[in-house]
Amino acid sequence: MIDVCDIQVMKPLLAQHGFHFSKAKGQNFLISRWVPEQIAEYSGVDRNTGVLEIGPGIGPLTQQLALRAGKVCAVELDRRLEPILKQTVGEFPNLQIIWDDVLKQDIPALVKEKFPGLRPAACANLPYYITSPILSALLEAECFDTVTVMVQKEVAQRIAAKPGSADYSAFTVFCQYYAEPELLFDVPAHCFLPQPKVTSAVVTLHVRKARPWDIADSDVFFRTVRASFAMRRKKLANGLAAGFPELGKEGAAEVIRLAGFEENVRGETLGIPEFARIANEIVKRKAMA
Ligand code: SAM
């Protein structure tokens, strides 16, 4: 197997194919072998797993996943990588590459078609410029057991943040609604070529089999969350009134009171069960209107 993380191997390989990194496609390739080994190891992938990889690049993580998984499906946007991947991962019979934009895929249909009888997992060193849309699509697909991704450390901290902390955001609530995050390890910038400006981190999202909250309407729940964070450090009633103009300021204050909170409570201190209580009061109020 070609050691694609060895810079003495990688550079001539890229040169041989006239390949130049595309910043626009978020191409920072791994040059430290321990990183893809650890990501694959922590992802818990085994012969009973079907793995969707996003953005194989020249294949460092793909190799590690194909060595462990029952099947790997890798979706790559940049067709210039085709002859290189042929050389680096062409030997794996359990690997299929799909040349397309991952955001254009019907992920649940893909998983159903490619991984019958296998435990579906997703694993990737994500392109930074579309981390949130990809992660959202993977979680909303509601078909994976685990989603293990390398992202900017700042994003990993946001995914795993606790209510009231500086990193806590609407994206935190979105991720934790679907999954329980586990921060795994940091990856310094010198592990990539070209070097990004920031440290990266690997996180596993253990997708929830059931949600332990009573949420009457998930659309209203997410609207409530977005409205609550839209006006950070302001009173929740103002945020809610802006996000749900139909409530009005008084209606927003009443909803908060009926959900059991003080009127001056701040949205960024609330957890999922608390947002659920407020959202459910809004649903009740709408039903009565
Ligand atoms: N997995 C490789 C590694 O770890 O060295 C490459 C990771 S690099 C950060 C991100 C990869 O995602 C690149 O190969 C890039 O071409 C690919 N990519 C970018 N946008 C994509 C998209 N919308 N759909 C699929 N792949 C994409």
py3Dmol code that shows the C-alpha trace and the ligand (Angstrom):
import py3Dmol

protein = """\
ATOM      1  CA  MET A   1       0.000   0.000   0.000  1.00  0.00           C
ATOM      2  CA  ILE A   2       1.361   3.420  -0.968  1.00  0.00           C
ATOM      3  CA  ASP A   3       2.030   5.598   2.106  1.00  0.00           C
ATOM      4  CA  VAL A   4       0.284   8.740   0.836  1.00  0.00           C
ATOM      5  CA  CYS A   5       1.054  10.611   4.061  1.00  0.00           C
ATOM      6  CA  ASP A   6       4.801  10.350   3.416  1.00  0.00           C
ATOM      7  CA  ILE A   7       5.675  13.701   1.895  1.00  0.00           C
ATOM      8  CA  GLN A   8       8.521  12.052  -0.108  1.00  0.00           C
ATOM      9  CA  VAL A   9       5.851   9.893  -1.753  1.00  0.00           C
ATOM     10  CA  MET A  10       3.040  12.430  -1.933  1.00  0.00           C
ATOM     11  CA  LYS A  11       4.889  15.287  -3.617  1.00  0.00           C
ATOM     12  CA  PRO A  12       6.190  13.263  -6.607  1.00  0.00           C
ATOM     13  CA  LEU A  13       2.782  11.576  -6.915  1.00  0.00           C
ATOM     14  CA  LEU A  14       0.998  14.941  -7.141  1.00  0.00           C
ATOM     15  CA  ALA A  15       3.659  16.299  -9.520  1.00  0.00           C
ATOM     16  CA  GLN A  16       3.414  13.220 -11.766  1.00  0.00           C
ATOM     17  CA  HIS A  17      -0.276  14.032 -12.280  1.00  0.00           C
ATOM     18  CA  GLY A  18       0.221  17.804 -12.476  1.00  0.00           C
ATOM     19  CA  PHE A  19      -2.065  18.231  -9.456  1.00  0.00           C
ATOM     20  CA  HIS A  20      -2.306  21.610  -7.693  1.00  0.00           C
ATOM     21  CA  PHE A  21      -4.233  22.128  -4.461  1.00  0.00           C
ATOM     22  CA  SER A  22      -7.551  23.931  -4.771  1.00  0.00           C
ATOM     23  CA  LYS A  23      -8.175  26.309  -1.894  1.00  0.00           C
ATOM     24  CA  ALA A  24     -11.765  26.768  -3.081  1.00  0.00           C
ATOM     25  CA  LYS A  25     -12.391  23.030  -2.589  1.00  0.00           C
ATOM     26  CA  GLY A  26     -10.901  23.068   0.923  1.00  0.00           C
ATOM     27  CA  GLN A  27      -7.976  20.836  -0.015  1.00  0.00           C
ATOM     28  CA  ASN A  28      -5.652  20.386   2.959  1.00  0.00           C
ATOM     29  CA  PHE A  29      -4.268  16.864   2.711  1.00  0.00           C
ATOM     30  CA  LEU A  30      -2.987  14.832   5.655  1.00  0.00           C
ATOM     31  CA  ILE A  31       0.768  14.248   5.849  1.00  0.00           C
ATOM     32  CA  SER A  32       0.943  12.539   9.274  1.00  0.00           C
ATOM     33  CA  ARG A  33       0.005   8.888   9.147  1.00  0.00           C
ATOM     34  CA  TRP A  34      -1.069   8.663  12.814  1.00  0.00           C
ATOM     35  CA  VAL A  35      -3.998  11.003  12.082  1.00  0.00           C
ATOM     36  CA  PRO A  36      -5.998   8.882   9.569  1.00  0.00           C
ATOM     37  CA  GLU A  37      -5.064   5.759  11.572  1.00  0.00           C
ATOM     38  CA  GLN A  38      -6.487   7.281  14.755  1.00  0.00           C
ATOM     39  CA  ILE A  39      -9.603   8.681  13.044  1.00  0.00           C
ATOM     40  CA  ALA A  40     -10.398   5.271  11.539  1.00  0.00           C
ATOM     41  CA  GLU A  41      -9.654   3.529  14.849  1.00  0.00           C
ATOM     42  CA  TYR A  42     -11.842   5.889  16.906  1.00  0.00           C
ATOM     43  CA  SER A  43     -14.676   5.714  14.357  1.00  0.00           C
ATOM     44  CA  GLY A  44     -15.239   2.109  15.477  1.00  0.00           C
ATOM     45  CA  VAL A  45     -15.472   0.903  11.874  1.00  0.00           C
ATOM     46  CA  ASP A  46     -15.275  -2.870  11.397  1.00  0.00           C
ATOM     47  CA  ARG A  47     -16.242  -5.562   8.859  1.00  0.00           C
ATOM     48  CA  ASN A  48     -19.914  -5.066   9.763  1.00  0.00           C
ATOM     49  CA  THR A  49     -19.774  -1.358   8.944  1.00  0.00           C
ATOM     50  CA  GLY A  50     -20.588   0.482   5.722  1.00  0.00           C
ATOM     51  CA  VAL A  51     -18.741   3.820   5.717  1.00  0.00           C
ATOM     52  CA  LEU A  52     -19.579   6.928   3.768  1.00  0.00           C
ATOM     53  CA  GLU A  53     -16.425   9.014   3.410  1.00  0.00           C
ATOM     54  CA  ILE A  54     -16.615  12.596   2.171  1.00  0.00           C
ATOM     55  CA  GLY A  55     -13.683  14.018   0.243  1.00  0.00           C
ATOM     56  CA  PRO A  56     -11.106  11.200   0.058  1.00  0.00           C
ATOM     57  CA  GLY A  57      -8.492  13.523  -1.502  1.00  0.00           C
ATOM     58  CA  ILE A  58      -5.580  11.214  -2.355  1.00  0.00           C
ATOM     59  CA  GLY A  59      -6.843   8.557   0.038  1.00  0.00           C
ATOM     60  CA  PRO A  60      -5.050   8.534   3.437  1.00  0.00           C
ATOM     61  CA  LEU A  61      -8.250   8.030   5.456  1.00  0.00           C
ATOM     62  CA  THR A  62      -9.841   5.963   2.664  1.00  0.00           C
ATOM     63  CA  GLN A  63      -7.010   3.420   2.971  1.00  0.00           C
ATOM     64  CA  GLN A  64      -7.467   3.104   6.735  1.00  0.00           C
ATOM     65  CA  LEU A  65     -11.248   2.794   6.416  1.00  0.00           C
ATOM     66  CA  ALA A  66     -11.055   0.234   3.587  1.00  0.00           C
ATOM     67  CA  LEU A  67      -8.652  -1.874   5.684  1.00  0.00           C
ATOM     68  CA  ARG A  68     -11.246  -2.088   8.472  1.00  0.00           C
ATOM     69  CA  ALA A  69     -14.765  -1.709   6.965  1.00  0.00           C
ATOM     70  CA  GLY A  70     -17.123  -4.084   5.187  1.00  0.00           C
ATOM     71  CA  LYS A  71     -17.600  -1.446   2.503  1.00  0.00           C
ATOM     72  CA  VAL A  72     -16.498   2.149   1.879  1.00  0.00           C
ATOM     73  CA  CYS A  73     -18.285   4.619  -0.380  1.00  0.00           C
ATOM     74  CA  ALA A  74     -16.276   7.791  -0.905  1.00  0.00           C
ATOM     75  CA  VAL A  75     -17.815  10.899  -2.475  1.00  0.00           C
ATOM     76  CA  GLU A  76     -15.273  13.244  -4.089  1.00  0.00           C
ATOM     77  CA  LEU A  77     -15.971  16.440  -6.005  1.00  0.00           C
ATOM     78  CA  ASP A  78     -12.596  16.904  -7.708  1.00  0.00           C
ATOM     79  CA  ARG A  79     -12.290  14.578 -10.702  1.00  0.00           C
ATOM     80  CA  ARG A  80      -8.587  15.511 -11.143  1.00  0.00           C
ATOM     81  CA  LEU A  81      -7.953  13.110  -8.234  1.00  0.00           C
ATOM     82  CA  GLU A  82      -9.231  10.081 -10.186  1.00  0.00           C
ATOM     83  CA  PRO A  83      -5.882   8.819 -11.596  1.00  0.00           C
ATOM     84  CA  ILE A  84      -4.169   9.392  -8.238  1.00  0.00           C
ATOM     85  CA  LEU A  85      -6.836   7.514  -6.261  1.00  0.00           C
ATOM     86  CA  LYS A  86      -6.571   4.671  -8.786  1.00  0.00           C
ATOM     87  CA  GLN A  87      -2.940   4.291  -7.721  1.00  0.00           C
ATOM     88  CA  THR A  88      -3.426   4.785  -3.985  1.00  0.00           C
ATOM     89  CA  VAL A  89      -6.671   2.923  -3.247  1.00  0.00           C
ATOM     90  CA  GLY A  90      -7.427   1.060  -6.495  1.00  0.00           C
ATOM     91  CA  GLU A  91      -6.478  -2.252  -4.865  1.00  0.00           C
ATOM     92  CA  PHE A  92      -9.434  -2.270  -2.414  1.00  0.00           C
ATOM     93  CA  PRO A  93     -12.371  -4.384  -3.692  1.00  0.00           C
ATOM     94  CA  ASN A  94     -14.630  -3.038  -0.911  1.00  0.00           C
ATOM     95  CA  LEU A  95     -14.272   0.600  -2.065  1.00  0.00           C
ATOM     96  CA  GLN A  96     -16.479   2.561  -4.446  1.00  0.00           C
ATOM     97  CA  ILE A  97     -15.854   6.186  -5.384  1.00  0.00           C
ATOM     98  CA  ILE A  98     -18.724   8.466  -6.371  1.00  0.00           C
ATOM     99  CA  TRP A  99     -17.581  11.514  -8.372  1.00  0.00           C
ATOM    100  CA  ASP A 100     -19.980  14.217  -7.281  1.00  0.00           C
ATOM    101  CA  ASP A 101     -20.797  16.965  -4.825  1.00  0.00           C
ATOM    102  CA  VAL A 102     -21.826  15.351  -1.531  1.00  0.00           C
ATOM    103  CA  LEU A 103     -24.430  18.084  -1.024  1.00  0.00           C
ATOM    104  CA  LYS A 104     -26.228  16.879  -4.169  1.00  0.00           C
ATOM    105  CA  GLN A 105     -26.574  13.322  -2.871  1.00  0.00           C
ATOM    106  CA  ASP A 106     -29.743  11.785  -1.493  1.00  0.00           C
ATOM    107  CA  ILE A 107     -27.840  10.405   1.481  1.00  0.00           C
ATOM    108  CA  PRO A 108     -30.514   8.103   2.990  1.00  0.00           C
ATOM    109  CA  ALA A 109     -31.117   6.549  -0.469  1.00  0.00           C
ATOM    110  CA  LEU A 110     -27.375   6.139  -1.043  1.00  0.00           C
ATOM    111  CA  VAL A 111     -26.870   4.457   2.326  1.00  0.00           C
ATOM    112  CA  LYS A 112     -29.814   2.128   1.729  1.00  0.00           C
ATOM    113  CA  GLU A 113     -28.538   1.154  -1.720  1.00  0.00           C
ATOM    114  CA  LYS A 114     -24.817   0.763  -0.884  1.00  0.00           C
ATOM    115  CA  PHE A 115     -24.810  -0.660   2.631  1.00  0.00           C
ATOM    116  CA  PRO A 116     -27.509  -3.357   2.885  1.00  0.00           C
ATOM    117  CA  GLY A 117     -26.988  -5.440   6.022  1.00  0.00           C
ATOM    118  CA  LEU A 118     -24.177  -3.188   7.284  1.00  0.00           C
ATOM    119  CA  ARG A 119     -24.085  -0.684  10.162  1.00  0.00           C
ATOM    120  CA  PRO A 120     -23.911   2.711   8.425  1.00  0.00           C
ATOM    121  CA  ALA A 121     -21.291   5.203   9.613  1.00  0.00           C
ATOM    122  CA  ALA A 122     -19.902   8.433   8.185  1.00  0.00           C
ATOM    123  CA  CYS A 123     -16.259   9.432   8.490  1.00  0.00           C
ATOM    124  CA  ALA A 124     -14.353  12.342   6.975  1.00  0.00           C
ATOM    125  CA  ASN A 125     -11.699  14.984   7.105  1.00  0.00           C
ATOM    126  CA  LEU A 126     -14.201  17.638   6.049  1.00  0.00           C
ATOM    127  CA  PRO A 127     -13.479  20.505   3.655  1.00  0.00           C
ATOM    128  CA  TYR A 128     -13.657  23.514   6.013  1.00  0.00           C
ATOM    129  CA  TYR A 129     -15.615  25.784   3.688  1.00  0.00           C
ATOM    130  CA  ILE A 130     -18.739  23.609   3.884  1.00  0.00           C
ATOM    131  CA  THR A 131     -18.398  21.910   7.273  1.00  0.00           C
ATOM    132  CA  SER A 132     -21.811  23.017   8.574  1.00  0.00           C
ATOM    133  CA  PRO A 133     -23.914  22.114   5.506  1.00  0.00           C
ATOM    134  CA  ILE A 134     -22.244  18.689   5.229  1.00  0.00           C
ATOM    135  CA  LEU A 135     -22.597  17.938   8.928  1.00  0.00           C
ATOM    136  CA  SER A 136     -26.217  19.098   8.830  1.00  0.00           C
ATOM    137  CA  ALA A 137     -26.937  16.821   5.856  1.00  0.00           C
ATOM    138  CA  LEU A 138     -25.269  13.836   7.584  1.00  0.00           C
ATOM    139  CA  LEU A 139     -27.290  14.335  10.778  1.00  0.00           C
ATOM    140  CA  GLU A 140     -30.595  15.161   9.062  1.00  0.00           C
ATOM    141  CA  ALA A 141     -30.215  11.988   6.968  1.00  0.00           C
ATOM    142  CA  GLU A 142     -30.937  10.132  10.242  1.00  0.00           C
ATOM    143  CA  CYS A 143     -29.410   6.954   8.897  1.00  0.00           C
ATOM    144  CA  PHE A 144     -25.955   6.741  10.508  1.00  0.00           C
ATOM    145  CA  ASP A 145     -24.974   5.107  13.746  1.00  0.00           C
ATOM    146  CA  THR A 146     -21.972   7.389  14.184  1.00  0.00           C
ATOM    147  CA  VAL A 147     -20.532  10.392  12.353  1.00  0.00           C
ATOM    148  CA  THR A 148     -16.796  10.898  12.953  1.00  0.00           C
ATOM    149  CA  VAL A 149     -15.339  14.050  11.462  1.00  0.00           C
ATOM    150  CA  MET A 150     -12.272  16.239  11.549  1.00  0.00           C
ATOM    151  CA  VAL A 151     -13.234  19.908  11.615  1.00  0.00           C
ATOM    152  CA  GLN A 152     -11.702  23.176  12.796  1.00  0.00           C
ATOM    153  CA  LYS A 153     -11.172  22.932  16.557  1.00  0.00           C
ATOM    154  CA  GLU A 154     -13.417  25.942  17.071  1.00  0.00           C
ATOM    155  CA  VAL A 155     -16.261  24.110  15.295  1.00  0.00           C
ATOM    156  CA  ALA A 156     -15.665  20.938  17.353  1.00  0.00           C
ATOM    157  CA  GLN A 157     -15.937  23.024  20.524  1.00  0.00           C
ATOM    158  CA  ARG A 158     -19.173  24.552  19.274  1.00  0.00           C
ATOM    159  CA  ILE A 159     -20.595  21.101  18.490  1.00  0.00           C
ATOM    160  CA  ALA A 160     -19.857  19.845  22.026  1.00  0.00           C
ATOM    161  CA  ALA A 161     -20.535  23.089  23.975  1.00  0.00           C
ATOM    162  CA  LYS A 162     -22.590  23.259  27.166  1.00  0.00           C
ATOM    163  CA  PRO A 163     -25.426  25.787  27.762  1.00  0.00           C
ATOM    164  CA  GLY A 164     -24.163  29.132  29.021  1.00  0.00           C
ATOM    165  CA  SER A 165     -20.635  28.744  27.597  1.00  0.00           C
ATOM    166  CA  ALA A 166     -19.195  31.117  24.982  1.00  0.00           C
ATOM    167  CA  ASP A 167     -19.163  28.349  22.327  1.00  0.00           C
ATOM    168  CA  TYR A 168     -22.840  27.446  22.819  1.00  0.00           C
ATOM    169  CA  SER A 169     -24.885  28.314  19.704  1.00  0.00           C
ATOM    170  CA  ALA A 170     -27.901  27.351  17.630  1.00  0.00           C
ATOM    171  CA  PHE A 171     -25.586  24.930  15.749  1.00  0.00           C
ATOM    172  CA  THR A 172     -24.725  23.252  19.097  1.00  0.00           C
ATOM    173  CA  VAL A 173     -28.404  22.638  19.794  1.00  0.00           C
ATOM    174  CA  PHE A 174     -28.945  21.391  16.239  1.00  0.00           C
ATOM    175  CA  CYS A 175     -26.089  18.840  16.552  1.00  0.00           C
ATOM    176  CA  GLN A 176     -27.036  17.735  20.067  1.00  0.00           C
ATOM    177  CA  TYR A 177     -30.692  17.317  19.048  1.00  0.00           C
ATOM    178  CA  TYR A 178     -29.542  14.608  16.632  1.00  0.00           C
ATOM    179  CA  ALA A 179     -26.499  13.192  18.419  1.00  0.00           C
ATOM    180  CA  GLU A 180     -24.305  13.042  21.506  1.00  0.00           C
ATOM    181  CA  PRO A 181     -20.903  14.513  20.660  1.00  0.00           C
ATOM    182  CA  GLU A 182     -17.607  13.122  21.928  1.00  0.00           C
ATOM    183  CA  LEU A 183     -14.499  15.268  21.472  1.00  0.00           C
ATOM    184  CA  LEU A 184     -11.626  12.937  20.605  1.00  0.00           C
ATOM    185  CA  PHE A 185      -8.297  14.666  19.894  1.00  0.00           C
ATOM    186  CA  ASP A 186      -6.673  17.756  18.396  1.00  0.00           C
ATOM    187  CA  VAL A 187      -4.703  17.730  15.145  1.00  0.00           C
ATOM    188  CA  PRO A 188      -2.060  20.446  14.761  1.00  0.00           C
ATOM    189  CA  ALA A 189      -1.794  22.472  11.539  1.00  0.00           C
ATOM    190  CA  HIS A 190       1.602  20.926  10.656  1.00  0.00           C
ATOM    191  CA  CYS A 191      -0.134  17.594   9.973  1.00  0.00           C
ATOM    192  CA  PHE A 192      -1.514  18.995   6.673  1.00  0.00           C
ATOM    193  CA  LEU A 193      -0.258  20.152   3.300  1.00  0.00           C
ATOM    194  CA  PRO A 194      -0.865  23.003   2.713  1.00  0.00           C
ATOM    195  CA  GLN A 195      -0.966  24.002   6.385  1.00  0.00           C
ATOM    196  CA  PRO A 196      -4.254  25.556   7.485  1.00  0.00           C
ATOM    197  CA  LYS A 197      -4.104  28.601   9.785  1.00  0.00           C
ATOM    198  CA  VAL A 198      -5.957  26.861  12.606  1.00  0.00           C
ATOM    199  CA  THR A 199      -5.817  23.718  14.739  1.00  0.00           C
ATOM    200  CA  SER A 200      -8.245  20.940  13.846  1.00  0.00           C
ATOM    201  CA  ALA A 201     -10.031  18.442  16.061  1.00  0.00           C
ATOM    202  CA  VAL A 202     -11.753  15.104  15.633  1.00  0.00           C
ATOM    203  CA  VAL A 203     -15.213  14.551  17.044  1.00  0.00           C
ATOM    204  CA  THR A 204     -17.584  11.582  16.988  1.00  0.00           C
ATOM    205  CA  LEU A 205     -21.312  12.239  16.957  1.00  0.00           C
ATOM    206  CA  HIS A 206     -23.166   9.244  18.413  1.00  0.00           C
ATOM    207  CA  VAL A 207     -26.512   9.542  16.679  1.00  0.00           C
ATOM    208  CA  ARG A 208     -29.479   9.297  19.051  1.00  0.00           C
ATOM    209  CA  LYS A 209     -31.746   6.283  18.545  1.00  0.00           C
ATOM    210  CA  ALA A 210     -34.498   8.114  20.397  1.00  0.00           C
ATOM    211  CA  ARG A 211     -34.846  11.685  21.632  1.00  0.00           C
ATOM    212  CA  PRO A 212     -35.460  11.944  25.355  1.00  0.00           C
ATOM    213  CA  TRP A 213     -37.575  15.113  25.068  1.00  0.00           C
ATOM    214  CA  ASP A 214     -41.176  15.825  24.317  1.00  0.00           C
ATOM    215  CA  ILE A 215     -41.003  18.098  21.248  1.00  0.00           C
ATOM    216  CA  ALA A 216     -44.450  18.743  19.763  1.00  0.00           C
ATOM    217  CA  ASP A 217     -43.210  20.273  16.484  1.00  0.00           C
ATOM    218  CA  SER A 218     -39.550  20.151  15.430  1.00  0.00           C
ATOM    219  CA  ASP A 219     -39.918  23.130  13.033  1.00  0.00           C
ATOM    220  CA  VAL A 220     -41.227  25.337  15.845  1.00  0.00           C
ATOM    221  CA  PHE A 221     -38.492  23.951  18.126  1.00  0.00           C
ATOM    222  CA  PHE A 222     -35.693  24.946  15.703  1.00  0.00           C
ATOM    223  CA  ARG A 223     -37.317  28.332  15.021  1.00  0.00           C
ATOM    224  CA  THR A 224     -37.390  28.906  18.782  1.00  0.00           C
ATOM    225  CA  VAL A 225     -33.710  27.988  19.061  1.00  0.00           C
ATOM    226  CA  ARG A 226     -32.685  30.266  16.177  1.00  0.00           C
ATOM    227  CA  ALA A 227     -34.763  33.152  17.531  1.00  0.00           C
ATOM    228  CA  SER A 228     -33.244  32.696  20.987  1.00  0.00           C
ATOM    229  CA  PHE A 229     -29.678  32.945  19.700  1.00  0.00           C
ATOM    230  CA  ALA A 230     -30.322  35.658  17.122  1.00  0.00           C
ATOM    231  CA  MET A 231     -30.220  38.317  19.827  1.00  0.00           C
ATOM    232  CA  ARG A 232     -27.476  37.049  22.122  1.00  0.00           C
ATOM    233  CA  ARG A 233     -27.162  38.754  25.504  1.00  0.00           C
ATOM    234  CA  LYS A 234     -30.611  40.303  25.052  1.00  0.00           C
ATOM    235  CA  LYS A 235     -33.721  39.176  26.871  1.00  0.00           C
ATOM    236  CA  LEU A 236     -35.268  36.036  25.408  1.00  0.00           C
ATOM    237  CA  ALA A 237     -38.661  37.735  25.027  1.00  0.00           C
ATOM    238  CA  ASN A 238     -37.175  40.190  22.507  1.00  0.00           C
ATOM    239  CA  GLY A 239     -35.575  37.411  20.452  1.00  0.00           C
ATOM    240  CA  LEU A 240     -38.756  35.334  20.460  1.00  0.00           C
ATOM    241  CA  ALA A 241     -40.908  38.303  19.483  1.00  0.00           C
ATOM    242  CA  ALA A 242     -38.579  38.986  16.539  1.00  0.00           C
ATOM    243  CA  GLY A 243     -38.512  35.318  15.464  1.00  0.00           C
ATOM    244  CA  PHE A 244     -42.286  34.857  15.921  1.00  0.00           C
ATOM    245  CA  PRO A 245     -43.817  38.240  15.004  1.00  0.00           C
ATOM    246  CA  GLU A 246     -47.265  36.649  15.349  1.00  0.00           C
ATOM    247  CA  LEU A 247     -46.692  36.362  19.142  1.00  0.00           C
ATOM    248  CA  GLY A 248     -45.980  40.016  19.752  1.00  0.00           C
ATOM    249  CA  LYS A 249     -43.879  41.140  22.709  1.00  0.00           C
ATOM    250  CA  GLU A 250     -46.524  40.373  25.285  1.00  0.00           C
ATOM    251  CA  GLY A 251     -47.280  36.973  23.814  1.00  0.00           C
ATOM    252  CA  ALA A 252     -43.566  36.113  23.834  1.00  0.00           C
ATOM    253  CA  ALA A 253     -43.283  37.115  27.494  1.00  0.00           C
ATOM    254  CA  GLU A 254     -46.325  35.029  28.357  1.00  0.00           C
ATOM    255  CA  VAL A 255     -45.008  31.974  26.540  1.00  0.00           C
ATOM    256  CA  ILE A 256     -41.790  32.235  28.551  1.00  0.00           C
ATOM    257  CA  ARG A 257     -43.726  32.553  31.814  1.00  0.00           C
ATOM    258  CA  LEU A 258     -46.025  29.617  30.965  1.00  0.00           C
ATOM    259  CA  ALA A 259     -42.947  27.500  30.195  1.00  0.00           C
ATOM    260  CA  GLY A 260     -41.822  28.188  33.771  1.00  0.00           C
ATOM    261  CA  PHE A 261     -39.053  30.780  33.259  1.00  0.00           C
ATOM    262  CA  GLU A 262     -38.358  34.270  34.538  1.00  0.00           C
ATOM    263  CA  GLU A 263     -39.069  36.915  31.925  1.00  0.00           C
ATOM    264  CA  ASN A 264     -35.436  38.079  31.875  1.00  0.00           C
ATOM    265  CA  VAL A 265     -34.008  34.592  31.182  1.00  0.00           C
ATOM    266  CA  ARG A 266     -31.304  34.507  28.470  1.00  0.00           C
ATOM    267  CA  GLY A 267     -31.655  32.055  25.601  1.00  0.00           C
ATOM    268  CA  GLU A 268     -27.988  31.073  25.570  1.00  0.00           C
ATOM    269  CA  THR A 269     -28.315  29.547  29.077  1.00  0.00           C
ATOM    270  CA  LEU A 270     -31.084  27.120  28.082  1.00  0.00           C
ATOM    271  CA  GLY A 271     -30.618  23.458  27.197  1.00  0.00           C
ATOM    272  CA  ILE A 272     -32.681  21.337  24.796  1.00  0.00           C
ATOM    273  CA  PRO A 273     -35.379  20.387  27.379  1.00  0.00           C
ATOM    274  CA  GLU A 274     -35.877  24.065  28.215  1.00  0.00           C
ATOM    275  CA  PHE A 275     -36.109  25.122  24.543  1.00  0.00           C
ATOM    276  CA  ALA A 276     -38.600  22.266  24.084  1.00  0.00           C
ATOM    277  CA  ARG A 277     -40.811  23.612  26.888  1.00  0.00           C
ATOM    278  CA  ILE A 278     -40.890  27.082  25.301  1.00  0.00           C
ATOM    279  CA  ALA A 279     -41.481  25.723  21.792  1.00  0.00           C
ATOM    280  CA  ASN A 280     -44.326  23.529  23.058  1.00  0.00           C
ATOM    281  CA  GLU A 281     -46.000  26.573  24.651  1.00  0.00           C
ATOM    282  CA  ILE A 282     -45.764  28.354  21.283  1.00  0.00           C
ATOM    283  CA  VAL A 283     -47.354  25.350  19.561  1.00  0.00           C
ATOM    284  CA  LYS A 284     -50.196  25.332  22.143  1.00  0.00           C
ATOM    285  CA  ARG A 285     -50.750  29.065  21.666  1.00  0.00           C
ATOM    286  CA  LYS A 286     -50.845  28.704  17.875  1.00  0.00           C
ATOM    287  CA  ALA A 287     -53.383  25.871  18.195  1.00  0.00           C
ATOM    288  CA  MET A 288     -55.635  28.099  20.304  1.00  0.00           C
ATOM    289  CA  ALA A 289     -55.375  31.115  17.979  1.00  0.00           C
TER     290      ALA A 289
END
"""
ligand_1 = """\
27
SAM
N -9.409 13.058 3.026
C -8.263 13.768 2.489
C -7.201 13.945 3.554
O -7.549 13.795 4.721
O -6.054 14.206 3.215
C -8.667 15.127 1.916
C -9.360 16.045 2.874
S -9.583 17.687 2.259
C -9.690 18.567 3.800
C -11.266 17.761 1.688
C -11.610 16.956 0.453
O -13.005 17.168 0.167
C -10.859 17.343 -0.812
O -10.413 16.183 -1.455
C -11.906 18.064 -1.671
O -11.680 17.955 -3.066
C -13.178 17.354 -1.241
N -14.422 18.139 -1.406
C -14.576 19.478 -1.314
N -15.844 19.833 -1.500
C -16.541 18.682 -1.706
C -17.921 18.387 -1.978
N -18.835 19.359 -2.045
N -18.284 17.089 -2.157
C -17.359 16.097 -2.067
N -16.042 16.319 -1.822
C -15.636 17.579 -1.644
"""
view = py3Dmol.view(width=600, height=400)
view.addModel(protein, "pdb")
view.setStyle({"model": 0}, {"cartoon": {"style": "trace"}})
view.addModel(ligand_1, "xyz")
view.setStyle({"model": 1}, {"stick": {}})
view.zoomTo()
view.show()
